[in-house]
């Protein structure tokens, strides 16, 4: 026992400890689930406790005070208390109290469900249970008269007519009132099983029809759920009210509270019967000495599938499909141990009515010893001691020990019957048998079969059984005979013709049906052939009884005319179609018969006819039915082409190097096919200039008509990129067209402005450039060498006004900056072999010469040349300090070699620039054929040769593009998906694309892995965090910049739409992947594009960032900036990269192309710092490595 002087905080700590020791949920199996789907519900903050005998009230109060328990109710007769305890601690307190010697028992109060099932199987025979446990036998000795049965349930509807006056005034154990009306309906059904009135001419009978019902309502909930405490209180009330039997159709067998109350009733001579539960399980309960627990059986005396079983089962009783009363004054079938229990309680009432002096123990012994043993012999866990037998136990209780009745009734069967069959089965009126028993008197005899019967002799056995179970029988003979012949229906009579000899005749098929056998097969007595004259054919069919039926068919054979008329068809016809169907005048056919003479012939079709060849059959039939025919061929041909009007000339403004044009197909009209949509020989996109589009309309016959539509695309007119010049320089300003003009001349008016003073600083003035042919025009002007110092930069601004036969592009102005200080030279390398410009040299083609073209804004500067950074495998034959580098490739291995040249001027201070160019060495010059045109540009491969006149890395015979600022993204595709930079610059393949043997800028991840290193060797760092590039990877170089450090734009078409969260990724040789860096001189933009075309680099159609779904990307890259792969401000930009989809599991980039140095990795993988809620223990090391990596990226060494 726990001391009472523990401080309150300590008690709460103890309660908390209890809660932890009871970590598992309460064992709800103690009050097993009552309905098939309704588990018992524990009552929050409520338990039931009984103190051990001899414990004082003060000691009991101390125990309860320790657990902060408060008295809610006191069930006086059984000294049991319902207590309130702190919610959440109920199970822990119950467990502790259960181990306290001062406590007899403690359990959680629970709300139990009623134990019923509602089947929907209409095959259950009504009140089968009364016959099963021999109720009629029991009623000879007892009907429950004088016995009160307490029904602890949901109340009882006492007003049901079939209760008569058997229901007493009841009690409500929940609120301790007199309201015992049925709140759910369950209690009325239970009471109806026990004591519905019998022999009143209405409704049903019951087990104990003369017993009285004491309704004790233990539930005030509409669902019928009841609390253990209310059940215990109701049970003590029943005992005190003098009830001899109490029925509890709830699963209470394991409740010590209810067992305590049951013991109270047992001590007062009462018997408590309870339901086992409907979970179909063994809940593990022990047998209670104070309650009779009942499982449920079916009409076949098997255990119901849903009935509980186990060591606590005493007996079984019928509980499936039990017809009983309802609270709506009706009747219904119900199932569950809820109804096996009252069936047993009714039998107990019969026992006590037969012998009121029996003790509860004697009642239970009688009940068990007289049960029908089912299952294993003796007691078993399914049926207990067996299924109750009301008849046998009532006889025993009444003391009826007379000699048993063993004499069977005498049965007299009706007279034998013989009938004619009326079908496969024949109904027979058997008559009635009589039965007389020595004790029961006249009984009813029933036959084992009533038919219908097949043909043959049959024995019907009539039986009658008396109340003692003795059965008598007698036999009756039934004969069904078949003497009726089948009905035969012969085929129809036939008249046929013959040339004089016997003729074969298809007789047809007869039908035959028999009353008994059904459909039969009938056979003819002759099948021919038949001679001239009349013949009778007899058809017969025989049934299985040997009866034969017949019918006749008449065959008449006459002399016949067998010669068909001779038909001559009109001549064949061929004509031109006049529409989808063409009317044809067929002419007339002739027909002559050897007997009937001239006949009329008719055609099987008369048209109109579709295009094609058709057979027209002309036929004539003589009076004997002979038909002759001839064929006429009608051919309708279609040689008329469709009518097609040429569409009007269309004039559009270019939107870029290629312009997407939505062509409107003209509609052609065809005599036969109707409207036909013409098809264009090309759909674009289109370059600037004049295009002749050939539209072809072809009908179903293959006739076609062509017309030509002229499409004019006005070219974009734009200045070349801005320039920086020195004083005394002569400057050329060039305006370039995006392609050929549709109409010449192109006039380009311009204005001159800027901060420099005309006439003093320069001699440029307003004017108009004119292009009579070609794609560019230039003006030149002189910059004065005034010798002034400290003037700062001055500008000359050229602005393009509206041109004729062209449209002003996005770069409509050009700035020439005049700078006093010395400026670095611009250098371009040209590779030549055999007199041809090339980027691929051949070991068998002689000396290679690489020349340096130098343009210096300071015209008086001289220059020094240094080739020493060139790949040392290329041994110079011309030295390393001149403007030309020559070598012999004959001994070189195939592969990529890089030339590097540093040019330094002698200005003050001196300026230098280092440029590079990659070339590919191949073993043998390709053999090009004059009958092949690999790039489809109209010039054969042999004429174009293996050289690379534009120096873009693609041999001329594989490059159909005429412009240096445009580059193929896919090999041999020159009419769409082109990389485009600003006019005047040059695009060429990068080292990776060149090394991989690509003839376009598009490369693969494998190409970068295999050739992403310096000079096209294998890459040393290729880890890319599983990025994918659905729009493609592109490797290009940009040259021809007018000033070092300049930012230029390049347009890259995408092979797939930009994904959401896409980022632009760049590969730096031997350093790895990085996100494109965005700052004031580097940016990303995208545009929708479509049909393989993109806006011009300077177009206003571009939107900032990478926008999901767009098909065009524009890079703005700073020469020597963070996105230039060579890291040098040298007039060259190197860019292998592409748009990456977000890495799997990574955060990806932003939809706006949010690439920057501060993105913490963006979509580029690696360690993302500062993103976790707690600091990674490696954070300081990661931060140090990240800082070192950033510094390294800003100090890249030359490749």
Secondary structure, 3 states (H helix, E strand, C coil): CCCCCCCHHHHHHHHHHHHHHCCCCCCHHHHCCCCCCCCCEEEEEEEEEEECCCCCHHHHHHHHHHCCCEEEEEEHHHCEEEEECCCCCHHHHHHHHHCCCCEEEEEEEEEECCCCECCCCCCCCCCHHHHHCCHHHHHCCCCCCCCEEEEEECCCCCCCHHHCCCEEEEEECCCCECCCCCCCCHHHHHHHHHHCCCCCCCCCCCCCCCCEEEEEECCCCCCCCEEHHHHHHHHHHHHHCCCCEEEECCCCCCCHHHHHHHHHHHCCCCEEEEECCCCCCCCCCCCCCCCEEEEEECCCCCECCCCCCCCCCCEEEECCCEEEECCCCCEEEEECHHHHHHHHHHHHHHHHHHCCCCCHHHHHHHHHHCCECCCCCCCECCCECCECCHHHHHHHHCCCCCCCCCCCCEEECCCCEEEECCCCCECCCCCCCEEEECCCEEECCEECCCCCECCEEEEEEEEEECCCCCEEEEEEEEEEECCCCCEEECCCCEEEEECCCCECCCCCCCEEEECCCEEECCEECCCCCECCEEEEEEEEEECCCCCEEEEEEEEEEEECCCCCCEEECCCCEEEECCCCCECCCCCCCEEEECCCEEECCEECCCCCECCEEEEEEEEEECCCCCEEEEEEEEEEECCCCCECCCCCCEEEECCCCEECCCCCCCEEEECCCEEEECEECCCCCEECEEEEEEEEEECCCCCEEEEEEEEEEEEEEEECCCEEEECCCEEEEEEEECCCCCCCCEEEEEEEECCCCECCCECCCCEEEEECCCCEEEEEEEECCCCCCCCCCEEEEEEECCCECEEECCCCEEEEEEECCCCCCEEEEEEEECCEECCEEECCCCEEEEEEEEECCCCCCCEEEECCCCCCCCCCCCCCCCCEEEEECCCCCCEEEEEEEEEEECCCCCCEEEEEEEEEEECCCCCCCCCCCCCCCCCCHHHHCCCCCCCCCCCHHHCCCCCCCEEECCCCCCCCCEEEECCCCEEEECHHHHHCCCCCCEECHHHHHHHCCHHHCCCCCCCCCCCECCCCEEEEEEECCCCCCCEEEEEEECCCCCCCCCEEEEEECCCEEEECCCECCEEEEEECCECCECCCCCCCCCEECCCCCCCEEEEEEECCCCCCCCCCCCCCEEEEEEEEECCCCCCCCCCCCCCCCCCCCCCCCCCCCCCCCCCCCCHHHHHHHHHHHHHHHHCCCCC
